[in-house]
Amino acid sequence: MRKTSLVVVCVFTLGLLAALPAAADTQNNALTFQTSGQSMWSTGNAFNFSASPTLFDLNLNGSTTAGIGSTSGCPFCLGASITASTSGDFGVGANLNVNGGNVSATVPVNVTLGFPSLVPNATPFNITSSGMFGVGTLSTASPSIQASASLFANNVSGSIGISGFGNIVSLGPFSGNVNLFSINSATTPLNTTINLAAGVDLNVGVPFVATSGAAGPQGFPPPLSISSSGGPSNFLGLNANLTNMVAAALGLPPLSASTDLGPCLFGVCAGSASYNLLTISAGLNLGATQAFNLSATPLVAYNVTEFGANAQNFTTGMMAVGTPFSLSLPDGVTMADITPTYFLSADLMNQTDLALSASAALSAIGGCATACS
């Protein structure tokens, strides 16, 4: 559970005059409390990690020379040398971004304050409050990961030369990038299939669950309750050919199979054949569901500034809108300015559950053969 408090300060003041008789007045304040990019797991901003490391960078600057033949003791023999040189660099860079999941919410509130504009000294009076919620919204973004890697080359060149003949082979210079892989769990959940046994596959994925919801308009109390839910998003799946598993356990040949009829020679293939006496397939999927509930309660605190003899300045504690605030002006006070400051107390509940689903399918008696060239 996470609790956040958002603050909006209303710049209007309630000017109260210490005099008789008392007269009633009201003030309306339309407020909108908003938050975005908040963590769905704790207070503060959502966890986000970004990095773009260079995994390795190989410098190619260098040359080497080797002799061919010899003139030692042989004035009519020719000697030469071969030189190879390279320059530039190439390597592999990566990009990684991990987001821990975030929450966004909007809660519009209209608050009405009631107060007397003229009040007697030393006589208690009330400032009353009431209000109405507008349509509040709640949305979440699932935790996600994006990763990519690429091969880069910067001004790579090379040459091979023989003394007296100059360069006989030259390459480059060239630069460029080649993408090695790119993944994004937010758009394409990562899936891997692991073969546990003949006819038994385990599918492993990264769940991605995003939710949204809305509630209101509504008077208060009670608090505005906004719920959102999503899923299930599968992250474990098991698929099995039950009949072949039973046949293998009993020492029988597979009840369904396919096979190549022979090797391919000079582009001519014998083809393939398959048969099915009985196939019963079963699947189990384990997924995640998420549900969120935002319970929002508007609060108000009053800053009191008095004028005249025996004047005092003070700020009240926070109280729920709808709770009367009682005070009195001391003798000698001729006026008081009261400034309300509005808060929103919001409790966010996050519930993650597991969802299990099963499936089964049956087929019997079939077969086919194909040939190709």
C-alpha positions in Angstrom: 0.0 0.0 0.0 1.2 3.5 -0.8 -0.1 6.8 0.5 0.6 10.1 -1.2 -0.4 13.7 -0.4 -0.8 16.3 -3.0 -1.1 20.0 -2.2 -3.0 22.8 -3.9 -3.0 26.2 -2.2 -6.1 28.4 -2.8 -5.1 32.0 -3.0 -8.5 33.4 -2.1 -9.0 34.5 1.5 -12.1 34.8 3.6 -12.3 38.3 5.0 -14.2 38.3 8.3 -15.2 41.6 10.0 -15.7 41.7 13.7 -19.0 43.5 13.9 -22.8 42.9 14.3 -25.0 41.6 13.0 -23.8 38.3 11.4 -24.3 37.7 7.6 -23.7 34.5 5.7 -21.4 34.1 2.6 -20.0 31.3 0.5 -16.9 30.6 -1.6 -16.5 28.0 -4.3 -13.1 26.5 -5.3 -12.6 24.2 -8.3 -9.5 22.1 -7.8 -7.8 19.3 -9.7 -5.3 17.0 -8.0 -3.0 15.2 -10.4 0.0 12.9 -10.2 1.9 11.0 -13.0 4.9 8.8 -13.2 4.6 7.7 -9.6 5.9 4.3 -8.5 3.2 1.6 -8.1 5.3 -0.1 -5.4 6.5 2.7 -3.1 6.4 6.4 -2.5 8.2 8.7 -5.0 8.8 8.5 -8.7 8.8 5.2 -10.6 12.1 3.4 -10.7 13.8 3.9 -14.0 17.3 2.7 -15.0 18.9 3.7 -18.3 22.4 2.9 -19.6 24.2 2.9 -22.9 27.4 1.1 -22.3 30.0 0.1 -24.9 30.6 -3.6 -24.4 33.9 -3.5 -26.2 35.8 -1.2 -28.5 38.7 -2.8 -30.5 41.4 -0.3 -31.8 42.7 -1.5 -35.2 45.5 1.1 -35.5 48.7 -0.8 -36.3 50.9 -2.3 -39.0 53.4 -5.2 -39.4 56.1 -5.9 -41.9 57.6 -9.3 -43.0 60.5 -10.0 -45.3 60.2 -12.0 -48.6 63.5 -13.5 -49.9 67.0 -12.4 -49.0 70.0 -10.6 -50.6 72.5 -12.1 -48.1 75.4 -13.6 -50.1 73.5 -13.3 -53.3 74.2 -10.0 -55.2 71.9 -11.0 -58.0 68.9 -12.1 -55.8 66.1 -9.7 -55.0 64.7 -9.2 -51.6 61.3 -7.6 -50.8 59.1 -7.0 -47.8 55.3 -7.1 -47.4 53.5 -4.6 -45.1 50.0 -4.9 -43.7 48.3 -2.1 -41.9 44.9 -1.4 -40.4 43.2 1.6 -38.8 40.0 2.6 -37.1 38.0 0.8 -34.5 34.9 -1.4 -34.2 32.9 -2.7 -31.3 29.6 -3.5 -29.7 27.3 -1.0 -27.9 24.2 -1.6 -26.0 21.1 0.3 -24.7 19.1 -0.7 -21.7 16.1 0.9 -20.1 14.1 -0.7 -17.2 11.0 0.9 -15.8 9.5 -0.4 -12.5 5.9 0.5 -13.4 4.1 3.7 -12.7 0.8 5.2 -11.7 -1.1 8.3 -12.9 -4.2 9.7 -11.4 -6.5 12.7 -11.7 -9.1 13.7 -9.1 -11.2 16.9 -9.7 -12.8 18.4 -6.6 -15.2 21.3 -6.1 -15.2 22.6 -2.5 -17.7 25.1 -1.1 -17.0 27.0 2.1 -19.7 28.7 4.1 -18.8 31.4 6.6 -20.2 34.6 8.1 -18.9 37.9 6.7 -19.7 39.8 9.9 -19.1 38.2 13.3 -19.3 39.3 17.0 -16.1 39.4 19.1 -15.4 36.7 21.5 -18.3 34.6 20.2 -17.6 31.2 18.5 -18.7 30.8 14.9 -18.2 28.1 12.3 -16.7 27.8 8.8 -18.4 24.9 7.1 -17.3 23.0 4.0 -18.9 20.6 1.5 -18.0 19.5 -1.9 -18.3 17.3 -5.0 -15.9 15.0 -6.8 -15.7 15.2 -10.6 -14.8 12.2 -12.7 -11.5 10.8 -11.3 -9.2 8.6 -13.4 -6.6 6.1 -12.5 -4.1 4.4 -14.9 -1.0 2.2 -14.5 1.8 1.2 -16.8 3.3 -2.2 -16.3 7.0 -2.7 -15.5 8.9 -3.0 -18.7 12.3 -3.6 -20.2 13.8 -2.4 -23.4 17.3 -3.6 -24.6 19.2 -3.5 -27.8 22.8 -4.1 -29.0 24.5 -3.1 -32.2 27.9 -3.6 -33.9 29.6 -0.3 -34.9 32.6 0.4 -37.2 34.4 3.8 -37.2 36.7 4.6 -40.2 37.9 1.0 -40.6 40.5 0.6 -43.3 43.3 -1.8 -44.2 45.9 -2.3 -46.9 48.6 -4.8 -47.9 51.6 -3.6 -49.9 54.9 -5.0 -51.2 58.0 -2.9 -51.3 58.6 -1.7 -54.8 55.1 -2.4 -55.9 53.0 -0.3 -53.5 49.6 -1.4 -52.1 48.2 -4.4 -53.8 45.0 -4.7 -51.6 43.1 -1.8 -50.0 40.0 -1.8 -47.9 37.9 1.2 -46.7 37.7 3.4 -45.0 34.1 2.6 -44.0 31.8 3.3 -41.0 28.4 2.0 -40.0 26.2 0.2 -37.5 24.5 -3.2 -37.6 21.7 -4.0 -35.3 22.3 -7.3 -33.4 19.0 -7.5 -31.5 16.2 -5.3 -30.1 13.6 -6.2 -27.5 10.7 -4.3 -25.8 8.6 -6.2 -23.3 5.9 -3.4 -23.4 5.1 -4.1 -27.1 6.3 -7.7 -27.6 6.4 -9.8 -24.4 9.6 -11.8 -24.2 8.9 -15.5 -24.8 11.1 -18.6 -24.6 10.1 -22.2 -25.3 11.9 -25.0 -23.4 11.4 -28.6 -24.5 11.2 -30.6 -21.3 10.5 -34.0 -23.0 9.1 -35.5 -26.2 5.8 -33.6 -26.8 6.2 -31.4 -23.7 7.0 -27.7 -24.0 7.3 -25.0 -21.4 6.7 -21.5 -22.5 8.2 -18.7 -20.4 7.3 -15.1 -20.9 7.4 -11.6 -19.3 3.9 -10.5 -18.2 2.8 -7.0 -19.1 -0.3 -5.7 -17.4 -1.5 -2.2 -17.7 -4.8 -1.0 -16.1 -7.2 1.9 -16.3 -10.4 3.0 -14.5 -12.6 5.9 -13.7 -15.2 6.9 -11.0 -17.5 9.8 -10.2 -19.0 12.3 -10.1 -19.8 11.8 -6.4 -20.5 13.9 -3.3 -18.4 13.4 -0.2 -18.1 12.0 2.3 -17.4 9.1 1.6 -14.0 9.1 -0.2 -13.9 8.7 -4.0 -12.9 5.1 -4.8 -11.3 4.5 -8.2 -10.6 1.0 -9.3 -8.7 -0.4 -12.2 -7.7 -4.0 -13.1 -6.0 -5.9 -15.9 -4.8 -9.3 -17.0 -4.3 -12.1 -16.9 -1.0 -11.8 -18.7 0.6 -15.2 -19.1 4.2 -15.9 -18.0 4.3 -19.7 -17.7 2.6 -22.1 -20.2 2.9 -25.9 -20.4 1.7 -27.8 -23.5 1.9 -31.6 -23.6 0.9 -34.4 -26.0 -0.7 -36.7 -23.3 -1.2 -39.8 -25.6 2.5 -39.9 -26.6 3.5 -39.5 -23.0 1.4 -42.5 -22.0 2.6 -44.6 -25.0 6.2 -43.9 -24.1 5.6 -44.8 -20.5 4.1 -48.2 -21.6 6.8 -48.9 -24.1 4.5 -48.4 -27.1 5.4 -46.5 -30.3 4.1 -42.9 -30.6 0.4 -42.7 -31.4 1.1 -39.7 -33.6 4.3 -38.7 -35.4 5.8 -37.4 -38.6 9.0 -38.5 -40.4 11.1 -37.8 -43.4 10.9 -40.6 -46.0 14.5 -40.2 -47.1 17.4 -37.9 -47.7 17.4 -35.2 -50.4 19.8 -36.0 -53.2 20.7 -33.5 -55.9 17.7 -31.3 -55.0 15.2 -34.2 -55.1 13.6 -35.2 -51.8 11.6 -38.3 -51.0 9.1 -36.3 -49.0 7.6 -36.8 -45.6 4.8 -38.7 -43.9 2.7 -38.3 -40.8 0.1 -40.3 -39.0 -2.3 -39.8 -36.1 -4.1 -42.6 -34.3 -5.1 -40.5 -31.3 -3.8 -37.2 -29.9 -4.9 -35.6 -26.7 -3.2 -32.3 -26.0 -3.4 -30.4 -22.8 -2.2 -27.0 -21.8 -1.8 -25.1 -18.5 -1.2 -21.3 -18.4 -0.1 -19.4 -15.3 -0.6 -15.7 -15.5 -0.7 -12.5 -13.4 -3.5 -10.1 -12.8 -3.2 -6.7 -11.2 -5.9 -4.6 -9.4 -5.5 -1.1 -8.1 -7.7 1.0 -6.0 -7.2 4.7 -5.2 -9.2 6.0 -2.2 -9.1 9.8 -2.3 -10.2 12.1 0.6 -9.9 16.0 0.3 -8.5 17.8 3.3 -8.3 21.5 4.3 -6.2 23.5 6.7 -6.9 27.1 7.5 -4.3 29.9 8.0 -5.7 32.6 10.2 -4.3 36.2 10.2 -6.0 38.6 12.6 -5.8 42.5 12.7 -6.2 44.8 15.6 -5.5 44.6 19.4 -4.8 41.1 20.7 -4.4 39.8 17.1 -3.1 36.3 16.7 -1.8 34.4 13.7 -2.1 30.6 13.5 -2.6 27.6 11.2 -5.0 24.8 11.9 -4.2 21.1 11.4 -5.6 19.3 8.4 -9.2 18.3 8.6 -11.5 16.4 6.2 -13.6 18.7 4.0 -17.0 18.6 5.6 -15.7 19.0 9.1 -16.8 22.4 10.6 -14.0 24.7 11.9 -15.0 26.7 15.0 -13.2 29.8 16.2 -13.8 33.2 17.8 -12.1 36.6 17.4 -10.7 38.1 20.6 -11.9 41.5 21.8 -10.0 44.2 20.0 -9.7 42.3 16.7 -11.4 44.2 13.9 -10.8 41.8 11.0 -9.4 38.3 10.2 -8.2 36.8 6.9 -8.5 33.1 6.6 -6.7 31.3 3.8 -7.7 27.7 3.1 -5.0 25.2 1.9 -6.4 22.1 0.3 -4.8 18.7 0.4 -5.7 15.3 -1.1 -5.0 12.2 1.0 -4.8 9.3 -1.4 -4.3 5.6 -0.4 -3.3 3.4 -3.4 -3.8 -0.3 -3.0 -2.0 -2.7 -5.3 -3.0 -6.3 -5.5 -1.3 -8.8 -7.7 -2.8 -12.3 -8.0 -2.0 -15.4 -10.0 -4.5 -16.8 -12.6 -4.4 -20.5 -13.7 -6.2 -21.7 -16.8 -6.4 -25.1 -18.5 -7.2 -26.3 -22.0 -7.5 -29.7 -23.8 -8.0 -30.9 -27.4 -8.6 -34.3 -29.0 -8.0 -35.5 -32.6 -8.0 -39.1 -34.0 -7.2 -41.2 -37.1 -5.5 -39.2 -39.8 -2.4 -39.2 -41.9 -0.7 -37.7 -45.0 2.3 -38.0 -47.2 4.0 -35.4 -49.3 6.7 -35.6 -51.9 8.7 -32.7 -53.5 11.5 -32.1 -55.9 
